[in-house]
Amino acid sequence: MSSIDLLPPLLIAAPILAATLPIALGLWFDRAGWSVAAATTSGLFVGAVALANAVYGGERITHELGGYPREYGIELVADEFSMLIVLLVTAVAAGVLAFTRRGGPRGNTFYTAYLLLVAGLLGISLTGDVFNLFVFLEISSIATYALVASGDGPEAAVAALKYLILGTVAASMYLIGVAFVFMATGTLNMVELAGAIPEANTTLIRAGIAFMIVGFAVKVAQWPLHTWQPSAYQRAPDGVTPLIAALVSTASAYAFGRIIVTVLGVEYLAGTPNVAPIVLTIGCVSVLAGTVLAVIQTEVKRMLAYSSVSQFGLVIAAYGVVIAGESETALIGAAIHLIGHGVLKAGLFLAAALVATSYGARTVDEYAGLAKRRPFVAGSMAVLLLALVGVPPGVGFVGKWYIAVGAVESQLWPVAAVIFLSTMLTLAYAARLLEKMYFTPSAPADASRPGPAATDGGTADTDAAAAIRGAGAADPVSIGMIAVVVVAAVVAVALGFAGGTIADLLEPFLTEVFN
């Protein structure tokens, strides 16, 4: 066994073990958590890059825990699809720490939950077992509930409770689906299931598919089962929202795709009545509902949350195209859009957190004149918003392009129409924010007049805070906080140019799935 073969379990075990250190060291040091999290996530990113280098170099990395055969034991698998998510998780987890060092939260318990969340997300990405997928989904969910609840005020606790209830229902639905599949096949390993399902009891498998679809529809925040997401994103601390918005539903959407293409199989699902129409309908309705709801929002974090409902709907619609048309192109689009959306939302929510820290600005109207006060932040937000709309060369354009081409190749014209309409609606709410930042002058500062009260743990003033800082107070925003937003914008554009490269990297995986 080579050292590379040990990387999958180490990537999962390291953050779990490291999660104990912030609390233990907290007995002596108040601020030990950030250093532990920074060292751990930096190491995870280096390990992920080394593992990705091996996988994209032609190796298929598997690790059977305890040496037990995969038929009975637990297997971890790193392939071309899963490594995209592993790289995203480790990169975003390390990047968000650049904000939390100055912008908070700073408690040691926060970083314990932070590392547990990263461990759960890496487990989702690397597991080759459908039951342990449930285990890692729950680890990441429990950590997310705690992180959301750490926000200020009772609203954060209510949002976390709503998320907990719906998340528990979703996990239960998925687990029931796994139970039906296990009853029909007698195995939980993904590869073994792929060979056993075509010969298994059809009724049990179809029941399992139905429960899994409902469970993932909640986890991925598909309309009308999305109600936990806007509240969770809005009420979570500003340093938490970028992490969960970029990664939590992304990992669940990846897991759903993995179940479709690896476990159940595209050919089997294409021959199962009503699966493709149901998945397509869920995705397309969520795309339209999410964009319409985003357009009417006045609070920036809530607007971006509804935007995520739409963007993940696009990924689910792409999965429907994969099933209905057995389309490789649509699967490439789904993978690119998952990665692109993670980068875009991490950057946008970090920028929103930075603006809230600076000025207490949380509504679209309060962003007036931001380009003059924070030119780098406003410029980065502009790039990220245009990429989200789908303006080339942003990564949002590349993902949508592949999905639309896959829909056209499969003659699913309504899906292509939904993509076009959603792009126009996305432009509507993005343009509102751009207009405020660049073309609306800011209100004059008045130190005697308090700004709008803050929510979600942000600064409690706007104009007054700006006036005080203008008198010589220290700027609460560090260069690192600004730099990570700028880097996100640069990466969003770079990934747009790298779309063809990502498609080439996925080619061995696509060959295995469709041949």
C-alpha positions as CSV (number, residue, x, y, z in Angstrom):
1,M,0.0,0.0,0.0
2,S,1.5,3.3,-1.1
3,S,1.3,6.6,0.8
4,I,-1.2,8.0,-1.7
5,D,-3.6,5.1,-0.9
6,L,-3.6,6.4,2.8
7,L,-4.6,9.9,1.8
8,P,-8.4,9.3,1.6
9,P,-8.7,8.1,5.2
10,L,-6.3,10.7,6.4
11,L,-8.2,13.5,4.7
12,I,-11.3,12.4,6.8
13,A,-9.6,11.4,10.0
14,A,-7.3,14.5,10.3
15,P,-10.0,17.1,10.7
16,I,-12.0,14.9,13.1
17,L,-9.0,14.5,15.4
18,A,-8.0,18.1,15.0
19,A,-11.5,19.2,16.0
20,T,-10.7,18.1,19.6
21,L,-7.8,20.4,19.8
22,P,-9.5,23.9,19.9
23,I,-11.6,22.8,23.0
24,A,-8.6,21.1,24.7
25,L,-6.3,24.0,24.1
26,G,-9.1,26.4,25.1
27,L,-8.3,25.5,28.7
28,W,-5.2,27.5,28.4
29,F,-5.6,29.7,25.3
30,D,-8.6,31.8,24.3
31,R,-7.8,32.0,20.5
32,A,-6.1,28.7,19.7
33,G,-9.0,27.5,17.4
34,W,-8.0,29.6,14.4
35,S,-4.4,28.4,14.3
36,V,-5.5,24.8,14.6
37,A,-8.1,25.2,11.9
38,A,-5.7,27.1,9.6
39,A,-2.9,24.5,10.0
40,T,-5.4,21.6,9.5
41,T,-7.2,23.0,6.4
42,S,-3.9,24.0,4.8
43,G,-2.6,20.5,5.3
44,L,-5.9,19.1,3.9
45,F,-5.5,21.3,0.8
46,V,-2.0,20.1,0.2
47,G,-3.1,16.5,0.6
48,A,-6.1,17.0,-1.7
49,V,-3.7,18.4,-4.4
50,A,-1.4,15.4,-4.1
51,L,-4.4,13.0,-4.3
52,A,-5.8,14.9,-7.3
53,N,-2.4,14.7,-9.0
54,A,-2.5,10.9,-8.7
55,V,-6.1,10.5,-9.7
56,Y,-5.9,12.8,-12.8
57,G,-2.6,11.1,-13.6
58,G,-4.6,7.9,-14.3
59,E,-4.7,6.2,-10.9
60,R,-7.9,5.0,-9.3
61,I,-7.3,5.3,-5.5
62,T,-9.3,3.0,-3.2
63,H,-8.9,2.2,0.4
64,E,-10.7,-0.6,2.2
65,L,-10.9,0.3,5.9
66,G,-9.5,-2.4,8.2
67,G,-8.6,-4.5,5.2
68,Y,-12.1,-5.9,4.9
69,P,-13.4,-6.6,1.4
70,R,-15.7,-4.0,0.0
71,E,-18.6,-6.4,0.0
72,Y,-18.7,-6.4,3.8
73,G,-16.5,-3.5,4.8
74,I,-16.2,0.3,4.2
75,E,-14.5,1.5,1.1
76,L,-13.2,5.0,0.3
77,V,-12.8,5.9,-3.4
78,A,-11.1,8.9,-5.1
79,D,-12.0,9.3,-8.8
80,E,-12.2,12.1,-11.3
81,F,-15.7,13.2,-10.1
82,S,-15.1,13.1,-6.4
83,M,-11.8,14.9,-6.5
84,L,-13.4,18.0,-7.9
85,I,-15.5,18.2,-4.7
86,V,-12.5,17.4,-2.5
87,L,-10.5,20.2,-4.0
88,L,-13.4,22.6,-3.7
89,V,-14.0,21.7,0.0
90,T,-10.4,22.0,1.1
91,A,-9.8,25.3,-0.9
92,V,-12.9,27.0,0.4
93,A,-12.4,25.8,3.9
94,A,-8.9,27.3,3.9
95,G,-10.0,30.5,2.2
96,V,-12.9,31.3,4.5
97,L,-10.4,31.3,7.5
98,A,-8.8,34.4,6.0
99,F,-12.1,36.2,6.9
100,T,-12.8,34.6,10.2
101,R,-9.4,35.6,11.7
102,R,-10.5,39.2,11.8
103,G,-14.2,39.1,11.1
104,G,-15.1,36.2,13.4
105,P,-16.6,34.1,14.9
106,R,-13.5,33.5,17.0
107,G,-14.6,31.0,19.7
108,N,-12.7,27.7,20.0
109,T,-16.0,25.8,19.9
110,F,-16.7,27.5,16.5
111,Y,-13.6,26.0,15.0
112,T,-14.4,22.6,16.5
113,A,-17.7,22.6,14.6
114,Y,-15.9,24.1,11.5
115,L,-13.4,21.1,11.4
116,L,-16.2,18.6,11.9
117,L,-18.1,20.1,9.0
118,V,-15.0,19.8,6.8
119,A,-14.6,16.2,7.8
120,G,-18.2,15.4,7.0
121,L,-18.0,17.0,3.6
122,L,-14.8,15.2,2.7
123,G,-16.4,11.9,3.8
124,I,-19.4,12.6,1.6
125,S,-17.0,13.2,-1.3
126,L,-14.8,10.1,-0.8
127,T,-17.1,7.4,0.6
128,G,-17.9,4.4,-1.6
129,D,-20.7,3.1,0.7
130,V,-24.3,4.3,0.6
131,F,-24.8,3.8,4.4
132,N,-21.6,5.7,5.3
133,L,-22.8,8.4,2.9
134,F,-25.7,8.8,5.3
135,V,-23.3,8.9,8.3
136,F,-21.2,11.7,6.7
137,L,-24.3,13.6,5.7
138,E,-25.3,13.6,9.3
139,I,-21.9,14.6,10.6
140,S,-21.9,17.6,8.3
141,S,-25.5,18.4,9.1
142,I,-25.0,18.4,12.8
143,A,-22.0,20.6,12.5
144,T,-24.0,23.0,10.3
145,Y,-26.9,23.2,12.8
146,A,-24.4,24.2,15.5
147,L,-22.8,26.8,13.3
148,V,-26.1,28.4,12.2
149,A,-27.3,28.4,15.9
150,S,-24.1,30.3,16.9
151,G,-25.5,33.5,15.3
152,D,-26.7,36.4,17.5
153,G,-30.3,36.5,18.7
154,P,-33.2,34.0,18.8
155,E,-33.7,34.2,15.0
156,A,-30.5,32.2,14.6
157,A,-31.7,29.5,17.0
158,V,-35.1,29.3,15.1
159,A,-33.3,29.0,11.8
160,A,-31.1,26.2,13.1
161,L,-34.2,24.4,14.5
162,K,-36.0,24.6,11.2
163,Y,-32.9,23.3,9.5
164,L,-32.6,20.5,12.0
165,I,-36.2,19.4,11.6
166,L,-36.1,19.4,7.8
167,G,-32.6,18.0,7.7
168,T,-33.6,15.1,10.0
169,V,-36.6,14.4,7.8
170,A,-34.4,14.4,4.7
171,A,-31.8,12.1,6.3
172,S,-34.6,9.7,7.3
173,M,-36.0,9.6,3.8
174,Y,-32.6,8.8,2.4
175,L,-31.9,6.1,5.0
176,I,-35.3,4.5,4.3
177,G,-34.3,4.5,0.6
178,V,-31.0,2.8,1.5
179,A,-32.9,0.2,3.6
180,F,-35.1,-0.7,0.6
181,V,-32.1,-1.0,-1.7
182,F,-30.2,-3.1,0.9
183,M,-33.2,-5.4,1.2
184,A,-33.3,-5.9,-2.5
185,T,-29.5,-6.5,-3.0
186,G,-27.9,-7.4,0.3
187,T,-25.0,-5.0,-0.1
188,L,-24.2,-1.3,0.6
189,N,-21.1,-0.8,-1.5
190,M,-21.7,1.5,-4.4
191,V,-19.9,-0.6,-7.0
192,E,-21.5,-3.8,-5.8
193,L,-24.9,-2.2,-5.9
194,A,-24.4,-1.1,-9.5
195,G,-24.0,-4.7,-10.5
196,A,-26.8,-6.1,-8.3
197,I,-29.6,-3.5,-8.9
198,P,-30.5,-4.6,-12.4
199,E,-31.2,-8.1,-11.1
200,A,-32.9,-7.1,-7.9
201,N,-36.6,-6.8,-6.9
202,T,-37.9,-3.9,-9.0
203,T,-40.6,-2.8,-6.5
204,L,-38.1,-2.4,-3.6
205,I,-35.6,-0.6,-5.8
206,R,-38.2,1.9,-7.1
207,A,-39.4,2.5,-3.5
208,G,-35.8,3.2,-2.6
209,I,-35.3,5.6,-5.5
210,A,-38.5,7.5,-4.5
211,F,-37.3,8.0,-0.9
212,M,-33.8,9.0,-2.0
213,I,-35.2,11.6,-4.4
214,V,-37.3,13.2,-1.6
215,G,-34.4,13.2,0.8
216,F,-32.0,14.8,-1.6
217,A,-34.6,17.3,-2.7
218,V,-34.6,18.7,0.9
219,K,-30.8,18.4,1.3
220,V,-30.2,20.3,-1.9
221,A,-32.9,22.9,-1.0
222,Q,-35.2,22.3,-4.0
223,W,-38.5,24.2,-4.1
224,P,-40.9,23.8,-2.2
225,L,-38.6,21.9,0.2
226,H,-36.1,24.7,0.3
227,T,-37.5,26.7,3.3
228,W,-34.6,26.0,5.6
229,Q,-32.0,27.5,3.4
230,P,-32.9,31.2,3.2
231,S,-33.3,31.4,7.0
232,A,-30.1,29.5,7.7
233,Y,-28.0,31.6,5.3
234,Q,-29.4,34.8,6.6
235,R,-29.3,34.1,10.3
236,A,-25.9,32.3,10.4
237,P,-22.9,34.4,11.4
238,D,-21.3,36.2,8.5
239,G,-18.2,34.1,8.8
240,V,-20.3,30.9,8.6
241,T,-22.6,31.6,5.7
242,P,-19.8,31.5,3.0
243,L,-18.7,28.1,4.1
244,I,-22.2,26.5,4.3
245,A,-23.4,28.2,1.1
246,A,-20.5,27.1,-0.9
247,L,-20.2,23.6,0.4
248,V,-23.1,22.0,2.3
249,S,-25.7,21.8,-0.4
250,T,-23.0,21.3,-3.0
251,A,-21.8,18.1,-1.3
252,S,-25.4,16.9,-1.1
253,A,-25.9,17.7,-4.8
254,Y,-22.7,15.8,-5.6
255,A,-24.0,12.8,-3.5
256,F,-27.2,12.8,-5.5
257,G,-25.3,12.7,-8.7
258,R,-23.1,9.9,-7.4
259,I,-26.2,7.8,-6.5
260,I,-27.6,8.4,-10.0
261,V,-24.5,7.6,-12.1
262,T,-22.6,5.1,-10.0
263,V,-25.1,3.3,-7.9
264,L,-28.4,3.2,-9.8
265,G,-26.9,3.7,-13.2
266,V,-28.0,6.0,-16.0
267,E,-29.2,3.1,-18.2
268,Y,-31.3,1.6,-15.4
269,L,-32.9,4.9,-14.4
270,A,-33.6,5.7,-18.1
271,G,-35.7,2.5,-18.3
272,T,-37.5,3.2,-15.0
273,P,-40.8,5.0,-15.6
274,N,-41.3,8.6,-14.5
275,V,-37.8,9.0,-12.9
276,A,-36.5,11.4,-15.5
277,P,-39.6,13.6,-15.7
278,I,-39.8,13.8,-11.9
279,V,-36.1,14.9,-11.6
280,L,-36.4,17.3,-14.5
281,T,-39.6,18.9,-13.0
282,I,-38.0,19.3,-9.6
283,G,-35.0,21.0,-11.1
284,C,-36.8,23.2,-13.6
285,V,-39.4,24.4,-11.1
286,S,-36.7,25.2,-8.5
287,V,-34.7,27.2,-11.1
288,L,-37.7,29.4,-11.9
289,A,-39.0,29.7,-8.4
290,G,-35.6,30.4,-6.9
291,T,-34.8,33.2,-9.4
292,V,-38.3,34.8,-9.0
293,L,-38.0,34.8,-5.2
294,A,-34.4,36.2,-5.4
295,V,-35.6,39.1,-7.6
296,I,-38.1,40.3,-5.0
297,Q,-35.7,40.2,-2.0
298,T,-34.3,43.4,-0.4
299,E,-31.8,41.7,2.0
300,V,-28.6,40.7,0.2
301,K,-27.9,37.5,2.0
302,R,-31.5,36.3,1.5
303,M,-31.3,37.3,-2.1
304,L,-28.2,35.2,-2.6
305,A,-29.8,32.3,-0.7
306,Y,-32.8,32.1,-3.0
307,S,-30.3,32.4,-5.9
308,S,-28.7,29.1,-4.6
309,V,-32.2,27.4,-4.8
310,S,-32.2,28.3,-8.5
311,Q,-28.6,27.4,-9.2
312,F,-28.9,24.0,-7.5
313,G,-32.1,23.5,-9.4
314,L,-30.1,23.8,-12.6
315,V,-27.8,21.0,-11.4
316,I,-30.8,18.8,-10.6
317,A,-32.2,19.6,-14.0
318,A,-28.9,18.6,-15.5
319,Y,-29.2,15.2,-13.8
320,G,-32.6,14.8,-15.3
321,V,-31.1,15.5,-18.7
322,V,-28.4,12.9,-18.0
323,I,-31.1,10.3,-17.2
324,A,-33.5,11.2,-20.0
325,G,-31.0,11.6,-22.7
326,E,-28.1,9.6,-21.3
327,S,-26.1,12.8,-21.9
328,E,-22.4,13.0,-21.1
329,T,-22.5,16.7,-21.9
330,A,-25.1,17.5,-19.3
331,L,-23.1,15.6,-16.6
332,I,-20.0,17.7,-17.4
333,G,-22.2,20.8,-17.1
334,A,-23.5,19.6,-13.7
335,A,-20.0,19.0,-12.4
336,I,-18.6,22.3,-13.6
337,H,-21.7,24.2,-12.3
338,L,-21.3,22.6,-8.9
339,I,-17.7,23.7,-8.6
340,G,-18.4,27.2,-10.1
341,H,-21.3,27.8,-7.9
342,G,-19.3,26.9,-4.8
343,V,-16.6,29.4,-5.7
344,L,-19.1,32.1,-6.7
345,K,-21.2,31.8,-3.5
346,A,-18.2,31.7,-1.3
347,G,-16.9,34.9,-2.8
348,L,-20.3,36.7,-2.8
349,F,-21.1,35.8,0.8
350,L,-17.6,36.7,1.9
351,A,-18.0,40.1,0.1
352,A,-21.4,40.6,1.8
353,A,-19.9,39.8,5.2
354,L,-17.0,42.2,4.6
355,V,-19.5,45.0,3.7
356,A,-21.6,44.3,6.7
357,T,-18.5,44.4,8.9
358,S,-17.4,47.7,7.4
359,Y,-20.7,49.6,7.2
360,G,-23.5,47.4,8.7
361,A,-25.0,47.3,5.2
362,R,-27.2,44.3,4.7
363,T,-29.9,45.5,2.2
364,V,-29.5,46.2,-1.5
365,D,-30.3,50.0,-0.9
366,E,-27.5,50.2,1.7
367,Y,-24.9,49.2,-0.9
368,A,-25.3,52.6,-2.6
369,G,-21.9,54.1,-3.4
370,L,-19.9,50.9,-2.4
371,A,-17.7,51.1,-5.5
372,K,-16.3,54.5,-4.3
373,R,-15.8,53.3,-0.7
374,R,-14.6,49.8,-1.4
375,P,-13.5,49.6,-5.0
376,F,-11.8,46.2,-4.9
377,V,-14.7,44.6,-3.0
378,A,-17.3,46.2,-5.4
379,G,-15.2,45.1,-8.4
380,S,-14.9,41.6,-7.2
381,M,-18.6,41.4,-6.5
382,A,-19.3,42.7,-10.0
383,V,-17.2,40.0,-11.5
384,L,-18.8,37.3,-9.3
385,L,-22.3,38.5,-10.1
386,L,-21.7,38.6,-13.8
387,A,-20.3,35.1,-13.7
388,L,-23.4,34.0,-11.7
389,V,-25.6,35.4,-14.5
390,G,-23.6,33.5,-17.1
391,V,-21.6,36.2,-18.8
392,P,-18.5,34.8,-20.4
393,P,-15.8,34.0,-19.6
394,G,-17.1,33.4,-16.1
395,V,-17.5,29.8,-14.9
396,G,-21.3,30.3,-14.6
397,F,-21.4,30.6,-18.4
398,V,-19.5,27.4,-19.0
399,G,-21.7,25.2,-16.7
400,K,-24.9,26.6,-18.2
401,W,-23.5,26.1,-21.7
402,Y,-22.8,22.4,-21.2
403,I,-26.2,21.8,-19.6
404,A,-28.0,23.7,-22.3
405,V,-26.1,21.9,-25.0
406,G,-26.9,18.5,-23.3
407,A,-30.6,19.5,-23.2
408,V,-30.6,20.4,-26.9
409,E,-28.8,17.2,-27.9
410,S,-31.4,15.3,-26.0
411,Q,-34.2,17.4,-27.6
412,L,-35.4,18.6,-24.2
413,W,-36.2,22.1,-25.4
414,P,-38.1,23.2,-22.3
415,V,-35.0,22.7,-20.2
416,A,-33.0,25.0,-22.6
417,A,-35.8,27.5,-22.4
418,V,-35.8,27.4,-18.5
419,I,-32.0,28.1,-18.6
420,F,-32.5,31.1,-20.8
421,L,-35.3,32.5,-18.7
422,S,-33.5,32.0,-15.4
423,T,-30.5,33.8,-16.9
424,M,-32.6,36.8,-17.6
425,L,-34.1,36.7,-14.1
426,T,-30.6,36.3,-12.5
427,L,-29.5,39.4,-14.5
428,A,-32.5,41.3,-13.0
429,Y,-31.4,40.9,-9.3
430,A,-27.7,41.1,-10.1
431,A,-28.3,44.4,-12.0
432,R,-30.1,45.9,-9.0
433,L,-27.0,45.3,-6.8
434,L,-24.6,46.5,-9.5
435,E,-26.7,49.7,-10.1
436,K,-26.6,50.5,-6.3
437,M,-22.9,49.9,-6.0
438,Y,-21.8,51.9,-9.1
439,F,-24.5,54.3,-10.1
440,T,-26.3,55.4,-6.9
441,P,-24.5,57.9,-4.7
442,S,-24.2,57.0,-1.0
443,A,-26.1,59.0,1.6
444,P,-24.0,61.6,3.4
445,A,-22.5,60.4,6.7
446,D,-24.2,61.7,9.8
447,A,-22.5,60.6,13.0
448,S,-25.4,61.7,15.1
449,R,-27.8,59.4,13.3
450,P,-27.6,55.7,13.9
451,G,-27.8,53.4,10.9
452,P,-30.2,50.4,10.6
453,A,-29.9,47.9,13.4
454,A,-27.8,45.0,12.5
455,T,-28.9,41.4,12.5
456,D,-26.9,38.1,12.3
457,G,-24.1,39.4,14.4
458,G,-23.0,42.2,12.2
459,T,-22.1,45.8,13.0
460,A,-25.0,47.9,14.2
461,D,-24.5,51.0,12.2
462,T,-23.9,52.3,8.6
463,D,-23.4,56.0,8.1
464,A,-22.4,56.5,11.7
465,A,-19.8,53.8,11.5
466,A,-18.4,55.3,8.4
467,A,-18.2,58.7,10.0
468,I,-16.4,57.4,13.1
469,R,-13.9,55.5,10.9
470,G,-13.4,58.7,8.9
471,A,-12.4,60.4,12.1
472,G,-9.5,58.0,12.5
473,A,-10.8,54.8,14.1
474,A,-9.2,51.5,12.9
475,D,-10.7,49.8,9.9
476,P,-12.3,46.5,11.0
477,V,-11.5,45.0,7.6
478,S,-8.0,43.5,7.0
479,I,-6.1,43.1,3.8
480,G,-6.6,39.3,4.0
481,M,-10.4,39.7,4.1
482,I,-10.3,41.8,0.9
483,A,-7.7,39.5,-0.7
484,V,-9.8,36.4,-0.4
485,V,-12.8,38.1,-2.1
486,V,-10.5,39.2,-4.9
487,V,-9.0,35.7,-5.3
488,A,-12.5,34.2,-5.5
489,A,-13.3,36.6,-8.4
490,V,-10.1,35.7,-10.2
491,V,-10.7,32.0,-9.7
492,A,-14.3,32.3,-11.1
493,V,-12.9,33.7,-14.3
494,A,-10.0,31.3,-14.4
495,L,-12.4,28.3,-14.1
496,G,-14.4,29.7,-17.0
497,F,-11.3,29.4,-19.2
498,A,-10.6,26.0,-17.8
499,G,-14.0,24.5,-18.7
500,G,-12.6,22.4,-21.5
501,T,-9.8,21.2,-19.2
502,I,-12.3,20.1,-16.6
503,A,-14.2,18.2,-19.2
504,D,-11.0,16.4,-20.3
505,L,-10.2,15.5,-16.7
506,L,-13.7,13.9,-16.3
507,E,-13.3,11.9,-19.5
508,P,-12.2,8.6,-17.8
509,F,-15.1,8.8,-15.4
510,L,-17.6,9.5,-18.2
511,T,-16.3,6.6,-20.2
512,E,-16.9,4.3,-17.2
513,V,-20.4,5.7,-16.6
514,F,-21.7,5.6,-20.1
515,N,-19.9,2.6,-21.6
